[in-house]
Structures are given as structure tokens and as C-alpha cells.
Amino acid sequence: MIEVSPGIRSYLLSIADDKHFVGQQHAEWIGVAPFLEEDLAFCSIGQDELGHAALIYELLVGDDDLAIDALAFGRSLDEYRSCWFVEQTYTEWSESLVRHWMFDTADALRWADLGQSSIAELAAIAARVEREEVFHRLHADNLLDALLLDAESSAILRSAASRLAPFALGMFDPVQEEAEAVAEGVVSRPFSESLEAWKQLAEHRFGPLLWGNPPDQAHRTKRSIEFRALLGRMREVIEIDLHAVW
Amino acid sequence: MVTYEVFLKKDGRDEFRHAGALDAANDELALVLARESYARRAEGDRLWVVRREHVIVADDEFVSPNADKPHRHHDGSAVAARRKSLREQGS
């Protein structure tokens, strides 16, 4: 557990919340992914993302499970700092796979800037995250390599990528307090400086994309329409009995 | 899709053991999917995947005659009985 200013806390929450919700979205494919092996692999990757989120939550509140749960599941909507890209629930496999690739390639750039963080614990988490994310990217790239060879699959995936592109831009929309995080050396530079490099990676992967404008998420202080339902699904069990002891 | 057989080995002297099978689009994806399907809780630290078509399978008739060779089962009981009998005769 570390003591940080409200601004740095907000910045760290933006990273953790993105991981938390993309992990949840991936995990919801359990049992319904296109084939069994992919079902397991995709949900395992989702589980890793949840684990990465938990590491940052733990950094902020310590290793007490109830405190971590309260931070992860118990904030009011305006206290979350996720981007809208991870709040969208995609029921098309193609969209989920494209998000997997887009999120993980962007996330790799973000964590690369955290490797020398002035918060030593965060730098250590960055190293651990990268050890696991290598395999996530290997999975996404290999599956896309195989699917993009097929004309029908390729058309479906490229169409999905264009639909997702504006939302994906929202990943690079930082919390307002990012400047404080840069000034204090928590992160080496603003995430937006990685945007052009990431767009080139995305267009190299999917071809030209219709980027449009990012969603109006007000530096991550506003939640998307889909968020309430997402959080509701995540709190479904806990709300059966808020005082239950497990 | 290609069907692969998956083998895992734990650290130490244990041998590779068959863990299961899976379908994948290519060899590299087979490794990724095997890692997440069969070794996701560190059930092994070494992993092989083998295309099922590359497994050389013996016919049942080729193997089954060996099920009827009691003389290859050396539990020593016949020899022990004979030695015991000889000892008793000698005493």
C-alpha cells in the first residue's frame, strides 16, 4: 500500500479500471466463445487483466480483500476512471477480438512508460504485467493472422475495427491529473504521445480505419450508457447479501 | 483447424504425460491455446504439442497378442514355489 495524492490516485485508477473492465468483458465469453479452446484462452487472458487491476487496487488500499472489493465494485459511477472503450459490451466475437488486440497493443505502450516509475512498486508491477501481456499479444496477433487470411473473416474483422476505432481513441484520453503523474515521474510521458504510433500499428493490422472522434468521456469522469449494466452484472452476486461473509 | 495432442512435464524427474487434445488454426496458436487450456495453473512447466496426424498409430491387432503372454509376467511366484518345494524335500 502506498500513500499518494488524490491526483495520482485518480491516474492509477484509470489504468486499473481499464484493466478491470476489459478483463470482465473478456471473461463474459466463458462458455460462448466460438470454440472451446478459444473460450478457455480468452477467459484466461481476461482473468490476467483482472489480476493486473487487482495489483493496482491493492497498491492503493492494501491487501485487505474487502477494501479491494470496495474500490473495485463499490464506488459511485462518477468515481470510476475507465475509458468508454472498455465499458462497451460487444456481443459480436469479431468486435471482442478486435478490442482484445487494440487494447493490448495500446496497453503495452502505456506500461512501457511506467517501467521506470518513481513509484517502485508500480515499476515492479509493470515488469510483471509485461511478462504476461507478451502472451496476450501473441494470442491476438496469431488469431488475427489466421483469420485475416480468410476473405469473409477479414471483411468482418475490418468492419468491426472501423466501428470500434473512435471508441479506441478514448483509451488515450487521460484523466486530468495525468499531468501531475508525469511531473512526479510516476509515468514518463503523457499517454497521448503514443497515439500516432498506435494508430499506425492498428492500420498496419486492419488497413485504413475511419477514426472519427473519441467519445465525450470528459477525461474519464463520465460513464457511458452501458456502464451501469456492466457494473450491475459484476455486482450481481455481492448484492444478494451485502453483509455475507465468504 | 488442425487437431493437436498436448503433453506436459512437471519440473523434476516426471516424464512428459498426455494432457489432452485441442483444435487450433496453426502450430503457434496450438501452443498458445495449450498454454491457456492445459497449463493455466502451472500444471506443467514444459509443454509439447504434436499434430495428431503425426502420431504413428499401431493397429490393434499389432498390439493385442501381447495381452496373452503370461510367461512375460515375472512375479517370481513359480520360482519361489519350486524353491520352497526343493527346500522341504531336502530337509
Interface residues (C-beta under 8 A of the other chain):
Chain A: F35 L36 E37 E38 L40 A41 S44 I45 F135 L138 H139 N142 L143 A146 L147
Chain B: M1 L22 D23 A24 A25 N26 E28 L29 V32 L33 R35 E36 S37 R40
